[in-house]
Amino acid sequence: MRVLVTGASGTLGREVVPRLHDAGHDVRGMSRRPRPAADGVEWVVGDLAAGTGVDLAVLGVDAVVHLASATGPYSGRVDVAGTRRLVTDAAEAGVRHLLYVSIVGIDKVPMRYYRLKLAAEQIVAAGAVPWSILRATQFPQLLDQILGGASRLGPVLGDRALLAQPVDPRDVAGRIAGRLDAGPSRAIEEYGGPQVLRYDEAAAAWLTARGRRRPILPIRFPGAFGRTVRAGALTTAATPTGTRTWADYLADTYGGSAEK
C-alpha cells in the first residue's frame, strides 16, 4: 500500500515509518517542515493546525496512519480541527483506511488534552473513511521526562501509588503495521506494555539505572485525576501486549542495570 503517516517525525513516527517501509509499503511522511527523501521514504509538507498541504498529502494514498498531536494551546487546532480536516480530505481523496493512534484512559482521566483526543476519536469514527483506532499506553520516554522534572529539586516527588504501563514505541509500531495489514476494524483496540508499575517502582528503577541515590518523597495527587490514575485508568488488561519493559528502556538509555 501507499501509506501517509502524519506526525512522521515524532517519537512514534520515527519507529512507524521505517517499520512500514521494511514491510514493503510505499511510505509518505508528513511534516510541517521540508525534509529530503531518504531511505525510500517520500516526505511532504503539511500543517494540520494551519490547514495547509493536507489535501495534497492524502492524494494517491491507500491508507493514513494518523499520529500527529499537540499538547498545550495548539492541541485543539491540531487534534480536533486538524483531525476533522484530515478526515474530510482523506474521504475526498478516496483513502480506504484511516488508522488513528490514541491513548488508553482518555475516556476516564479528566484532562483537557485527553478530552480533545476523545473528540478526535469521535471525528474519525463519524467520518466517511473506514477506520481503526489504536489506544496505546504511555511511552517510557514520557515517564522518563516526568521523573526528570519531579527530581529537579533533589528528591523524586510524586504519588507513589499512581499506576503506569509503559509501552515501547517499537512495539506500538509493530502493532500499527499489523492493524494496517488487517484493514479497517471500525473498532477501538487497546495496547499496552508488558508490566503495570507503581510510580515508586518506576522511580526506584530509574534512579538505579542513572546511578543516583535520592529519596522518593510521596505527594498524593488529589481529586479525580489522582483517584482514577491510582485505580489504573492509564493501564489496560488487553492482550497481546508489547514485550519491551521499563528496565529494557532504562538499559538502552542509561546503560547498566535497571534493577532495584
Beta strands, then each sheet from edge to edge (+ up, - down):
strand 1: 2-6
strand 2: 26-31
strand 3: 42-45
strand 4: 63-66
strand 5: 97-103
strand 6: 131-136
strand 7: 156-158
strand 8: 163-164
strand 9: 188-191
strand 10: 197-198
strand 11: 216-218
sheet 1: 3+ 2+ 1+ 4+ 5+ 6+ 9+
sheet 2: 7+ 11+
sheet 3: 8+ 10-
end
